[in-house]
Amino acid sequence: MLEKALNDAGIIAESCDKKAGFLDNARLMDDGLIGKENSAAKRRKLLYNLNLPALLNTKAMTEVINCLYTEEDYIKALSHINE
């Protein structure tokens, strides 16, 4: 009952469909965000560009980006860290 009231008030966001997400570990690796020497620094810069907390782990980062951002938003933020 409380959850419904909070949801109706717009305080709780609806869950997102994680299966439809564009971002996964393979994409992170291709984009140099995991598995490379400077991946942690690149992830921190990406999170900064997306106005997300810098201390999100990779799994949480992937879920949050898939839920809150479009692929175009992600590509734009990624392009800024690769300049």
PALOFI-984567 format. One record per residue: residue in one letter; x, y, z of N, C-alpha, C in turn. Coordinates in steps of 0.05 Angstrom, whole numbers, padded with zeros to 5 digits, always signed. Example, Ala and Ser with C-alpha at 12.3 -4.5 7.8 and 13.67 -1.06 7.14 Angstrom:
BEGIN
A+00264-00114+00156+00246-00090+00156+00264-00066+00156 S+00257-00045+00142+00273-00021+00143+00258+00001+00157 
***
This chain:
BEGIN
M+00016-00024+00000+00000+00000+00000+00017+00025+00000 L+00038+00025+00017+00056+00048+00018+00070+00051-00009 E+00080+00029-00020+00094+00030-00046+00076+00042-00067 K+00051+00034-00068+00032+00044-00088+00028+00074-00084 A+00026+00084-00060+00022+00112-00054+00047+00128-00063 L+00071+00117-00057+00095+00131-00066+00098+00131-00096 N+00091+00109-00108+00092+00107-00138+00072+00126-00150 D+00048+00128-00140+00028+00146-00150+00036+00175-00147 A+00052+00181-00126+00062+00208-00122+00086+00214-00139 G+00096+00194-00153+00119+00199-00170+00146+00198-00156 I+00146+00188-00131+00170+00187-00115+00186+00162-00122 I+00173+00140-00129+00186+00116-00137+00184+00112-00167 A+00207+00109-00180+00206+00105-00209+00197+00077-00215 E+00184+00073-00237+00176+00047-00246+00202+00032-00254 S+00201+00006-00250+00224-00011-00258+00227-00010-00288 C+00251-00014-00297+00256-00013-00326+00260-00042-00336 D+00257-00045-00361+00261-00071-00374+00291-00075-00380 K+00305-00088-00363+00334-00092-00366+00341-00109-00390 K+00322-00126-00399+00327-00144-00421+00330-00128-00447 A+00318-00104-00448+00319-00088-00472+00343-00069-00473 G+00361-00071-00453+00383-00053-00451+00403-00056-00473 F+00415-00034-00481+00435-00034-00503+00463-00039-00492 L+00466-00035-00466+00493-00036-00454+00497-00063-00440 D+00518-00077-00446+00525-00102-00433+00555-00104-00431 N+00565-00125-00419+00594-00128-00414+00610-00128-00441 A+00599-00141-00461+00613-00141-00487+00616-00113-00498 R+00595-00097-00495+00596-00069-00505+00615-00053-00488 L+00615-00058-00462+00634-00044-00444+00663-00050-00452 M+00668-00075-00458+00695-00083-00466+00703-00070-00493 D+00684-00071-00512+00690-00058-00538+00695-00028-00535 D+00682-00016-00516+00685+00013-00512+00708+00020-00493 G+00722+00000-00484+00745+00004-00466+00739+00011-00438 L+00714+00004-00429+00706+00011-00402+00711-00012-00382 I+00718-00036-00392+00727-00058-00375+00748-00073-00390 G+00766-00085-00375+00787-00102-00387+00811-00088-00398 K+00813-00062-00394+00836-00047-00404+00851-00034-00381 E+00875-00025-00386+00891-00013-00366+00878+00012-00353 N+00865+00028-00369+00854+00053-00359+00823+00052-00358 S+00812+00029-00356+00783+00026-00356+00769+00039-00332 A+00781+00037-00309+00768+00049-00285+00767+00079-00288 A+00788+00091-00298+00787+00120-00302+00767+00128-00323 K+00764+00113-00344+00745+00119-00365+00716+00116-00354 R+00712+00096-00337+00685+00092-00325+00678+00116-00307 R+00697+00125-00291+00693+00148-00274+00686+00173-00291 K+00700+00177-00313+00694+00200-00330+00667+00197-00343 L+00659+00173-00351+00633+00169-00363+00611+00175-00342 L+00615+00165-00318+00595+00170-00297+00593+00200-00291 Y+00615+00213-00291+00615+00242-00287+00599+00256-00309 N+00605+00249-00334+00591+00261-00357+00561+00255-00357 L+00553+00233-00344+00524+00226-00343+00512+00236-00316 N+00527+00250-00300+00518+00260-00274+00509+00237-00256 L+00525+00216-00255+00520+00193-00238+00542+00191-00217 P+00536+00178-00195+00557+00174-00174+00581+00160-00184 A+00604+00170-00178+00629+00159-00188+00636+00131-00176 L+00624+00124-00155+00631+00098-00142+00612+00075-00149 L+00596+00078-00170+00579+00055-00178+00597+00033-00189 N+00591+00008-00181+00606-00014-00193+00597-00018-00221 T+00611-00035-00236+00605-00038-00264+00577-00049-00269 K+00568-00068-00253+00542-00079-00256+00520-00058-00251 A+00523-00043-00230+00504-00022-00223+00504-00001-00245 M+00527+00007-00254+00530+00027-00275+00515+00018-00300 T+00518-00007-00308+00505-00017-00331+00475-00016-00328 E+00465-00025-00305+00436-00024-00300+00425+00004-00300 V+00439+00022-00287+00429+00050-00286+00429+00063-00313 I+00451+00059-00329+00452+00071-00355+00430+00060-00373 N+00426+00033-00372+00404+00021-00388+00377+00032-00380 C+00373+00038-00355+00347+00047-00345+00342+00077-00350 L+00363+00093-00348+00359+00122-00348+00366+00136-00374 Y+00383+00123-00391+00393+00137-00414+00388+00122-00440 T+00387+00136-00462+00385+00124-00488+00413+00116-00497 E+00414+00100-00518+00440+00093-00530+00453+00118-00541 E+00438+00136-00551+00450+00161-00562+00463+00178-00539 D+00449+00179-00516+00461+00193-00493+00488+00180-00485 Y+00488+00154-00484+00512+00139-00477+00534+00145-00497 I+00528+00144-00523+00549+00149-00543+00560+00177-00541 K+00543+00196-00536+00552+00224-00533+00570+00227-00509 A+00562+00215-00486+00579+00217-00462+00605+00203-00466 L+00604+00180-00480+00629+00165-00485+00647+00180-00504 S+00636+00195-00523+00653+00210-00542+00669+00232-00527 H+00657+00243-00506+00671+00264-00491+00695+00253-00475 I+00694+00228-00467+00717+00217-00452+00739+00208-00471 N+00732+00204-00496+00752+00195-00515+00766+00217-00531 E+00759+00242-00524+00771+00265-00537+00799+00270-00528 
***
